[in-house]
Amino acid sequence: AFDIKSLSESNKYGKNIEPQKDLGDIKQRPKFMLSYEILNSNKEVEKYILPIFGKGLWSTLYGFLALNKDMKTVEGITFYEHGETPGLGGEIDNPKWKASWKGKQALSDQGEPIINVIKGKVDPSSPNKNHEIDGLSGATLTTRGVDNLVHYWLGEDGYSNFIENIKKGNEDEKI
């Protein structure tokens, strides 16, 4: 089994994260991460599922970020474990909030993370609306934590090399 917690803390399989790169405030992570490919009936990749984790207000949030085969567009986000306050930070479990991620642009054409969980509601007339997510009312620190952990995992210390290899068609160099 792939146990992110155990691997992160392992002397053999874990690695420390330099403080200036540790946007997710996790301090340690596995040296290698899994990814999942979701195939259509023609056995073509439709989306990639990337394990993610980072600090919220009260706990470490563990979840998955799904990207479209274009490796830029969000297909979904979910958290399978956290200890955030129900009704506040726990709203990261709200189906409506999770659905608001679908179709948003996570990465620029240059591969830089551009998705942002903002304070308040996304302005539908904003030029940034395609890469902004509504913040959670009363849960500023959890919202900031989600934003930071997504930026970490989509950035250079996270999945960026993997994403670039997929975009280039380097099937043998996905890692």
C-alpha positions as CSV (number, residue, x, y, z in Angstrom):
1,A,0.0,0.0,0.0
2,F,1.1,3.6,-0.7
3,D,0.9,5.3,2.7
4,I,1.9,8.9,2.2
5,K,2.3,9.5,6.0
6,S,4.6,6.6,6.6
7,L,6.7,7.2,3.4
8,S,7.0,10.9,4.3
9,E,8.5,10.1,7.7
10,S,10.7,7.3,6.5
11,N,14.5,7.8,6.5
12,K,14.7,5.7,3.3
13,Y,11.7,6.9,1.3
14,G,11.0,10.4,2.7
15,K,12.7,13.7,2.1
16,N,12.8,17.0,3.9
17,I,11.4,20.0,2.0
18,E,13.4,23.2,2.1
19,P,11.5,25.8,4.1
20,Q,11.3,28.4,1.3
21,K,9.7,25.7,-1.0
22,D,7.3,24.3,1.6
23,L,4.1,26.1,0.5
24,G,2.0,23.2,1.9
25,D,3.7,23.4,5.3
26,I,4.3,19.7,5.4
27,K,8.1,19.7,6.1
28,Q,8.5,16.1,4.7
29,R,7.1,14.2,1.8
30,P,7.8,10.9,0.0
31,K,10.7,11.1,-2.5
32,F,8.3,9.6,-5.1
33,M,4.6,10.0,-5.6
34,L,2.0,7.9,-7.3
35,S,-0.3,9.1,-10.0
36,Y,-3.3,7.5,-11.5
37,E,-4.4,7.5,-15.1
38,I,-8.1,7.3,-15.9
39,L,-8.7,5.7,-19.3
40,N,-11.7,5.9,-21.6
41,S,-13.2,2.9,-23.4
42,N,-10.5,3.2,-26.1
43,K,-7.8,2.9,-23.4
44,E,-6.8,6.6,-24.0
45,V,-6.0,8.7,-20.9
46,E,-8.8,11.1,-20.0
47,K,-7.4,12.4,-16.8
48,Y,-4.7,12.1,-14.2
49,I,-5.3,11.8,-10.5
50,L,-2.6,13.3,-8.3
51,P,-2.3,12.7,-4.5
52,I,-1.9,16.0,-2.6
53,F,-1.5,17.0,1.0
54,G,-0.8,20.0,3.1
55,K,-1.7,21.9,6.2
56,G,-5.1,23.5,6.8
57,L,-5.9,25.3,10.1
58,W,-6.2,22.3,12.4
59,S,-4.9,19.4,10.5
60,T,-3.1,18.0,7.5
61,L,-5.4,17.7,4.5
62,Y,-5.0,14.6,2.4
63,G,-6.7,14.4,-1.0
64,F,-6.5,14.1,-4.7
65,L,-6.4,16.7,-7.5
66,A,-7.7,15.4,-10.9
67,L,-6.3,17.1,-14.1
68,N,-7.6,16.7,-17.6
69,K,-5.4,15.0,-20.2
70,D,-4.3,18.5,-21.2
71,M,-2.5,18.7,-17.8
72,K,-3.9,22.2,-17.3
73,T,-7.6,21.9,-16.6
74,V,-9.0,20.8,-13.2
75,E,-11.4,17.9,-13.4
76,G,-11.9,17.8,-9.6
77,I,-10.6,17.9,-6.1
78,T,-11.4,15.9,-3.0
79,F,-10.1,15.4,0.5
80,Y,-10.3,12.0,2.0
81,E,-8.9,12.9,5.4
82,H,-8.8,16.1,7.5
83,G,-9.6,17.5,10.9
84,E,-11.0,20.9,9.9
85,T,-14.0,22.4,11.8
86,P,-17.4,21.1,10.5
87,G,-19.3,24.0,8.9
88,L,-16.2,26.1,8.5
89,G,-13.0,24.6,7.1
90,G,-14.8,21.3,6.9
91,E,-16.7,22.9,4.0
92,I,-13.9,21.6,1.8
93,D,-16.1,18.5,1.7
94,N,-19.1,20.4,0.3
95,P,-20.0,19.0,-3.1
96,K,-20.9,22.4,-4.4
97,W,-17.5,23.8,-3.5
98,K,-15.7,20.8,-4.9
99,A,-17.7,21.1,-8.1
100,S,-16.6,24.7,-8.5
101,W,-13.1,23.5,-9.3
102,K,-14.1,21.6,-12.5
103,G,-13.0,23.3,-15.7
104,K,-10.8,25.8,-13.9
105,Q,-7.3,26.4,-15.3
106,A,-4.7,25.1,-12.8
107,L,-1.6,25.9,-14.9
108,S,-0.6,28.6,-17.3
109,D,0.7,27.6,-20.8
110,Q,4.2,27.9,-19.3
111,G,3.3,25.4,-16.6
112,E,3.2,27.8,-13.7
113,P,0.4,27.3,-11.1
114,I,-2.2,30.0,-11.6
115,I,-5.2,28.6,-9.8
116,N,-6.1,30.5,-6.7
117,V,-8.6,30.0,-3.9
118,I,-9.5,33.6,-3.2
119,K,-11.1,35.4,-0.3
120,G,-14.8,35.8,-1.0
121,K,-16.6,35.0,-4.3
122,V,-15.2,34.9,-7.8
123,D,-16.3,37.9,-9.8
124,P,-17.9,36.5,-13.0
125,S,-16.6,39.6,-14.9
126,S,-13.0,39.1,-13.7
127,P,-10.4,38.3,-16.3
128,N,-9.1,35.8,-13.7
129,K,-12.4,33.9,-13.2
130,N,-11.1,30.9,-15.1
131,H,-8.5,30.2,-12.5
132,E,-10.1,31.4,-9.3
133,I,-12.1,29.4,-6.7
134,D,-14.5,30.9,-4.1
135,G,-13.0,31.0,-0.7
136,L,-14.8,29.4,2.2
137,S,-16.6,31.9,4.5
138,G,-15.3,31.7,8.0
139,A,-12.4,29.5,7.0
140,T,-9.6,31.8,5.9
141,L,-6.8,29.7,7.1
142,T,-8.2,26.4,5.7
143,T,-8.8,28.3,2.4
144,R,-5.2,29.6,2.4
145,G,-3.9,26.1,3.2
146,V,-5.8,24.5,0.2
147,D,-4.4,27.3,-2.1
148,N,-0.9,26.7,-0.8
149,L,-0.9,23.0,-1.0
150,V,-2.3,23.0,-4.5
151,H,0.4,25.5,-5.5
152,Y,3.1,23.3,-3.9
153,W,2.0,20.1,-5.6
154,L,1.6,21.8,-9.0
155,G,5.0,23.6,-8.6
156,E,8.6,22.7,-9.2
157,D,9.0,20.6,-6.0
158,G,5.7,18.8,-6.7
159,Y,4.4,17.4,-10.0
160,S,5.8,20.0,-12.5
161,N,8.4,17.6,-14.0
162,F,5.8,14.8,-14.3
163,I,3.3,17.2,-15.9
164,E,5.9,18.5,-18.4
165,N,6.9,15.0,-19.4
166,I,3.3,14.0,-20.0
167,K,2.7,17.2,-22.1
168,K,5.8,16.3,-24.1
169,G,4.7,12.8,-24.6
170,N,7.7,11.3,-22.8
171,E,5.9,8.1,-21.6
172,D,9.1,6.6,-20.2
173,E,10.0,9.7,-18.2
174,K,6.8,10.4,-16.4
175,I,8.5,10.5,-13.0
